[in-house]
Amino acid sequence: MGRTFLACTVAVVLPVTSAIAPAFAQSPTPPATPVPSAQPPAAAAPKKKVTPPGPNIAGNWAGQLTQVDNQTPYKFELAVTAKGAETKYPDLDCTGKLTRIGSSKSYVFFIQIITKGRAQKGGRCPDGTITVARQGDNLALTRFSTIQDRTIVAYGTLKKIGLARARH
């Protein structure tokens, strides 16, 4: 029985293997696998967030803002430097700090945190957002905030002022 089994096995296996061999001959050889080098690859430089520069708004600016639901304007001052930006509302006895959030070719967008006269602490000014656009020697400005479930939108045009006047 051993010889018969061997003969049957060869009779079955031989035709199968002879059919597989030509199939391997037609297959392309796989590309060579690169051998890892002894040194680790150089670290890629971290990608830096690219923010469009936006309009040049550096300087001291002053003007009046008008709230959409109130026709009585109030004084507003804005100081912008390379280190940051600050706001002042002389008629409301408030000041704030701005954090630049983003910009486009025409606009600069800030978040404003009131540092003096904050509405949540008994003052008259809530935190909010400020968007400015340079128009020649002027800045167009809009301010958006909420206080006690009420939306406040204010707008105005600011003019560039001298350094001495901005400190007063």
VEXZAPA-679305 format. One line per 8 residues: number of its first residue (from 1); their letters; for each residue x, y, z of N, C-alpha, C, O. Coordinates in pm, whole numbers, plus 50000, padded with zeros to 5 digits. Example, Ala and Ser with C-alpha at 12.3 -4.5 7.8 and 13.67 -1.06 7.14 Angstrom:
<rs>
1) AS) 51319,49431,50780,51230,49550,50780,51320,49670,50780,51424,49668,50846  51285,49775,50708,51367,49894,50714,51290,50003,50787,51341,50114,50804 $
</rs>
This chain:
<rs>
1) MGRTFLAC) 50081,49882,50000,50000,50000,50000,50085,50124,50000,50042,50228,49949  50203,50118,50054,50290,50233,50058,50328,50284,49921,50330,50404,49896  50358,50187,49830,50396,50229,49695,50277,50284,49619,50293,50378,49542  50163,50231,49638,50044,50278,49570,50008,50420,49617,49974,50507,49538  50017,50439,49747,49988,50572,49802,50087,50675,49748,50047,50786,49712  50214,50640,49744,50316,50730,49694,50292,50761,49547,50305,50876,49505  50257,50663,49470,50232,50682,49327,50111,50774,49306,50112,50860,49218  50006,50755,49388,49886,50842,49376,49918,50985,49416,49871,51080,49353 $
9) TVAVVLPV) 49995,51000,49519,50030,51134,49565,50111,51208,49460,50085,51325,49432  50208,51141,49401,50290,51202,49297,50202,51235,49178,50220,51340,49115  50108,51149,49145,50021,51172,49032,49932,51295,49053,49898,51363,48957  49896,51324,49176,49811,51441,49205,49897,51567,49222,49862,51672,49169  50006,51559,49293,50088,51676,49325,50166,51726,49205,50178,51847,49186  50219,51638,49124,50301,51679,49011,50226,51769,48913,50279,51874,48877  50105,51734,48869,50035,51825,48777,50001,51960,48842,50002,52063,48773  49972,51961,48972,49937,52087,49040,50060,52177,49046,50050,52296,49016 $
17) TSAIAPAF) 50173,52124,49084,50294,52206,49095,50343,52251,48959,50398,52360,48947  50324,52170,48858,50368,52213,48725,50279,52324,48672,50324,52403,48588  50153,52334,48717,50065,52444,48677,50099,52572,48753,50080,52682,48700  50148,52559,48876,50180,52677,48957,50310,52741,48911,50321,52864,48912  50408,52663,48870,50538,52716,48830,50527,52822,48720,50589,52928,48734  50451,52799,48610,50442,52905,48509,50373,53030,48562,50405,53141,48518  50281,53016,48656,50215,53135,48713,50316,53221,48788,50311,53344,48778  50406,53160,48862,50510,53237,48932,50604,53304,48833,50651,53415,48859 $
25) AQSPTPPA) 50632,53239,48723,50724,53294,48623,50666,53420,48560,50741,53507,48517  50534,53431,48554,50471,53548,48493,50455,53663,48590,50434,53776,48545  50465,53641,48718,50447,53747,48818,50570,53835,48823,50682,53783,48820  50552,53968,48830,50668,54054,48844,50732,54036,48980,50664,54001,49077  50859,54058,48987,50927,54046,49115,50892,54167,49200,50886,54278,49149  50870,54147,49326,50834,54261,49413,50952,54355,49427,51068,54312,49418  50925,54484,49448,51034,54579,49463,51116,54547,49588,51066,54490,49685  51241,54584,49582,51329,54558,49694,51285,54638,49814,51248,54755,49801 $
33) TPVPSAQP) 51289,54578,49930,51255,54646,50054,51378,54719,50105,51483,54657,50121  51368,54852,50131,51486,54925,50176,51530,54874,50313,51448,54841,50399  51658,54869,50330,51717,54826,50456,51725,54948,50546,51778,55051,50505  51672,54938,50668,51678,55055,50757,51822,55093,50786,51909,55008,50805  51847,55224,50788,51982,55272,50817,52005,55268,50967,51912,55255,51047  52130,55279,51002,52166,55274,51144,52124,55401,51216,52101,55399,51337  52112,55512,51142,52076,55640,51204,51928,55667,51182,51874,55637,51075  51862,55726,51283,51720,55758,51265,51705,55871,51164,51796,55953,51150 $
41) PAAAAPKK) 51592,55877,51093,51572,55986,50997,51566,56120,51069,51525,56128,51185  51609,56224,50999,51607,56358,51057,51462,56395,51087,51372,56370,51007  51442,56456,51203,51307,56498,51243,51260,56610,51152,51334,56705,51124  51138,56598,51107,51081,56704,51023,51053,56825,51110,51011,56813,51225  51077,56941,51054,51051,57065,51127,50901,57076,51152,50822,57047,51062  50860,57116,51274,50717,57129,51301,50655,57234,51209,50714,57339,51183  50536,57202,51162,50467,57296,51074,50417,57413,51156,50351,57395,51259  50448,57531,51109,50406,57652,51178,50273,57697,51120,50253,57697,50999 $
49) KVTPPGPN) 50184,57736,51208,50054,57786,51165,50076,57917,51091,50135,58011,51144  50028,57922,50968,50045,58041,50887,49920,58127,50899,49810,58085,50864  49939,58248,50950,49829,58343,50963,49854,58457,50866,49962,58516,50866  49756,58488,50784,49776,58602,50696,49809,58726,50777,49754,58744,50886  49896,58812,50727,49938,58927,50806,49826,59026,50836,49829,59092,50939  49729,59038,50750,49620,59133,50772,49667,59275,50750,49784,59299,50719  49576,59368,50767,49613,59509,50746,49702,59559,50860,49698,59506,50971  49782,59660,50832,49866,59722,50934,49778,59813,51019,49730,59917,50973 $
57) IAGNWAGQ) 49757,59773,51145,49672,59851,51234,49749,59901,51356,49689,59952,51451  49882,59886,51355,49962,59930,51469,49945,60080,51489,49938,60157,51394  49938,60120,51616,49925,60262,51649,49817,60285,51752,49759,60191,51807  49791,60411,51776,49688,60454,51871,49573,60514,51793,49591,60599,51706  49454,60468,51826,49333,60506,51752,49227,60553,51851,49219,60503,51963  49145,60649,51807,49036,60699,51893,48917,60737,51806,48931,60773,51689  48800,60727,51867,48678,60766,51798,48559,60737,51888,48572,60728,52010  48444,60724,51826,48322,60695,51899,48256,60570,51843,48258,60545,51722 $
65) LTQVDNQT) 48196,60493,51934,48119,60377,51894,47972,60404,51921,47937,60471,52018  47888,60350,51836,47743,60362,51853,47684,60222,51861,47710,60138,51776  47605,60198,51966,47536,60070,51978,47415,60070,51887,47351,60173,51867  47385,59954,51832,47274,59942,51738,47143,59988,51800,47064,60053,51731  47116,59958,51927,46989,59995,51990,46996,60125,52070,46903,60156,52145  47103,60201,52055,47120,60324,52133,47190,60427,52045,47297,60400,51991  47131,60543,52029,47187,60645,51941,47291,60735,52008,47350,60820,51942  47315,60717,52138,47414,60798,52208,47551,60731,52196,47573,60626,52256 $
73) PYKFELAV) 47642,60790,52118,47774,60727,52103,47858,60742,52230,47832,60829,52313  47957,60658,52244,48051,60668,52356,48193,60664,52302,48220,60605,52197  48285,60728,52375,48425,60736,52333,48491,60599,52344,48459,60519,52433  48583,60575,52251,48655,60448,52247,48797,60474,52201,48820,60552,52109  48894,60406,52265,49035,60417,52227,49092,60277,52210,49055,60184,52282  49182,60265,52115,49247,60137,52084,49396,60161,52065,49435,60248,51987  49478,60086,52137,49624,60093,52122,49673,59956,52078,49651,59856,52146  49740,59952,51962,49789,59826,51907,49940,59835,51889,49991,59924,51822 $
81) TAKGAETK) 50013,59740,51951,50158,59731,51937,50193,59588,51895,50106,59502,51883  50322,59564,51873,50367,59430,51839,50344,59334,51956,50332,59213,51934  50338,59385,52079,50320,59301,52197,50174,59271,52228,50145,59178,52303  50081,59347,52173,49940,59323,52203,49856,59445,52174,49900,59540,52110  49732,59439,52224,49638,59549,52201,49553,59570,52326,49521,59475,52398  49518,59697,52349,49435,59733,52464,49326,59828,52420,49340,59902,52322  49216,59825,52495,49104,59914,52467,49075,59999,52589,49110,59965,52702  49009,60112,52562,48968,60201,52670,48834,60263,52630,48814,60307,52517 $
89) YPDLDCTG) 48742,60265,52728,48610,60325,52710,48599,60438,52814,48545,60415,52921  48650,60557,52785,48652,60664,52886,48514,60699,52943,48503,60722,53063  48411,60703,52861,48277,60738,52909,48216,60630,52998,48127,60659,53077  48263,60505,52984,48206,60394,53060,48299,60349,53174,48263,60259,53250  48416,60411,53184,48517,60377,53286,48557,60230,53278,48560,60159,53379  48589,60185,53154,48629,60047,53131,48759,60042,53050,48788,60131,52971  48835,59934,53073,48952,59905,52990,48950,59756,52959,48884,59678,53028  49023,59718,52856,49027,59577,52819,49155,59540,52748,49230,59626,52701 $
97) KLTRIGSS) 49180,59411,52741,49294,59357,52667,49240,59273,52552,49142,59200,52566  49307,59286,52438,49267,59212,52319,49366,59100,52289,49487,59117,52304  49312,58987,52247,49393,58875,52199,49360,58857,52053,49245,58833,52016  49462,58867,51969,49440,58852,51825,49412,58705,51795,49493,58618,51826  49298,58680,51735,49256,58544,51705,49286,58508,51560,49322,58394,51532  49273,58602,51471,49297,58573,51330,49290,58698,51246,49259,58807,51294  49320,58680,51117,49314,58792,51025,49296,58740,50884,49315,58622,50855  49260,58831,50798,49254,58803,50656,49327,58919,50589,49391,58999,50657 $
105) KSYVFFIQ) 49318,58928,50461,49384,59038,50390,49330,59174,50435,49404,59272,50436  49203,59179,50472,49139,59307,50504,49103,59327,50650,49087,59441,50694  49090,59219,50727,49036,59229,50863,49130,59169,50966,49212,59082,50935  49116,59218,51091,49183,59157,51206,49075,59133,51310,48992,59220,51337  49076,59013,51369,48972,58971,51461,49033,58946,51599,49133,58875,51611  48972,59006,51703,49021,58996,51839,48912,58943,51934,48793,58960,51908  48957,58880,52043,48872,58852,52158,48909,58957,52262,49027,58982,52286  48810,59019,52323,48835,59123,52424,48794,59074,52562,48683,59024,52582 $
113) IITKGRAQ) 48886,59088,52657,48859,59059,52797,48866,59192,52872,48969,59259,52870  48759,59229,52936,48754,59355,53012,48835,59337,53140,48815,59242,53215  48928,59430,53163,49015,59423,53282,48974,59522,53389,49013,59508,53505  48897,59623,53353,48846,59721,53449,48704,59757,53407,48680,59787,53290  48609,59755,53502,48471,59789,53470,48393,59673,53411,48296,59694,53338  48434,59552,53443,48371,59431,53389,48226,59419,53438,48198,59432,53557  48137,59393,53344,47994,59384,53376,47966,59275,53480,47878,59293,53565  48038,59164,53474,48015,59055,53569,48058,59092,53711,48030,59018,53805 $
121) KGGRCPDG) 48127,59205,53726,48172,59250,53858,48116,59389,53892,48176,59464,53968  48001,59420,53835,47935,59545,53867,47965,59662,53773,47909,59770,53791  48051,59642,53675,48084,59748,53580,47984,59755,53466,47876,59696,53473  48021,59827,53361,47929,59849,53250,47972,59780,53120,47901,59791,53019  48086,59710,53120,48139,59655,52994,48154,59503,52999,48220,59450,53089  48092,59432,52904,48109,59287,52897,48225,59249,52804,48265,59327,52717  48278,59128,52826,48377,59075,52733,48310,59059,52596,48187,59059,52587  48390,59047,52491,48330,59029,52358,48434,59012,52250,48547,58970,52276 $
129) TITVARQG) 48396,59044,52129,48486,59036,52015,48493,59173,51947,48400,59253,51955  48604,59196,51882,48624,59319,51805,48684,59281,51671,48779,59203,51665  48629,59337,51566,48682,59318,51431,48713,59455,51374,48631,59546,51382  48833,59471,51317,48871,59600,51258,48914,59580,51113,48964,59474,51075  48895,59684,51035,48938,59687,50895,48998,59825,50870,48938,59927,50904  49114,59827,50811,49182,59955,50780,49118,60015,50656,49100,59948,50555  49084,60144,50666,49030,60219,50553,49113,60346,50540,49076,60450,50596  49223,60340,50467,49312,60455,50454,49373,60489,50589,49443,60407,50648 $
137) DNLALTRF) 49347,60610,50638,49399,60653,50768,49301,60625,50882,49322,60670,50994  49196,60552,50855,49094,60521,50956,49082,60370,50978,49128,60290,50896  49019,60335,51089,48985,60196,51117,48834,60187,51131,48774,60260,51210  48773,60098,51056,48632,60065,51078,48631,59955,51183,48710,59860,51174  48544,59966,51281,48543,59872,51394,48402,59828,51424,48308,59908,51421  48386,59699,51452,48260,59646,51506,48293,59570,51633,48397,59506,51646  48201,59579,51726,48216,59511,51855,48091,59429,51879,47980,59477,51857  48109,59305,51925,47997,59216,51953,48015,59159,52093,48124,59113,52128 $
145) STIQDRTI) 47909,59163,52172,47912,59105,52307,47770,59074,52350,47674,59108,52282  47760,59008,52465,47629,58982,52524,47637,59015,52672,47740,59000,52736  47526,59062,52724,47516,59091,52867,47372,59064,52909,47278,59115,52849  47356,58984,53012,47224,58949,53065,47127,58907,52954,47017,58960,52943  47169,58811,52873,47088,58758,52763,47052,58863,52658,46954,58847,52584  47128,58968,52651,47103,59075,52553,47225,59087,52462,47338,59095,52510  47203,59089,52333,47313,59103,52236,47344,59250,52217,47255,59333,52200  47474,59281,52221,47518,59420,52202,47608,59424,52079,47709,59354,52072 $
153) VAYGTLKK) 47571,59506,51983,47651,59528,51864,47678,59678,51856,47586,59760,51861  47807,59712,51844,47845,59853,51833,47939,59867,51713,48006,59772,51674  47942,59986,51657,48025,60011,51540,48075,60154,51543,48018,60239,51612  48180,60181,51469,48233,60316,51461,48357,60322,51373,48406,60221,51324  48404,60443,51354,48526,60468,51278,48625,60537,51369,48592,60636,51435  48747,60485,51372,48852,60541,51456,48955,60612,51369,48981,60572,51255  49013,60718,51424,49119,60792,51356,49249,60770,51432,49248,60754,51554  49359,60770,51360,49489,60754,51423,49521,60881,51500,49500,60992,51452 $
161) IGLARARH) 49573,60862,51623,49606,60978,51706,49753,60971,51747,49817,60866,51736  49805,61083,51793,49945,61090,51837,49964,61016,51967,49869,60993,52042  50088,60978,51996,50123,60902,52116,50091,60980,52243,50040,60922,52338  50120,61109,52246,50097,61190,52368,49949,61191,52405,49916,61179,52523  49861,61205,52307,49718,61208,52337,49667,61072,52383,49576,61065,52466  49724,60964,52332,49678,60830,52369,49705,60797,52514,49634,60715,52572  49804,60858,52576,49838,60828,52716,49747,60897,52813,49744,60859,52930  49673,60995,52772,49586,61070,52865,49455,61006,52882,49371,61056,52957 $
</rs>
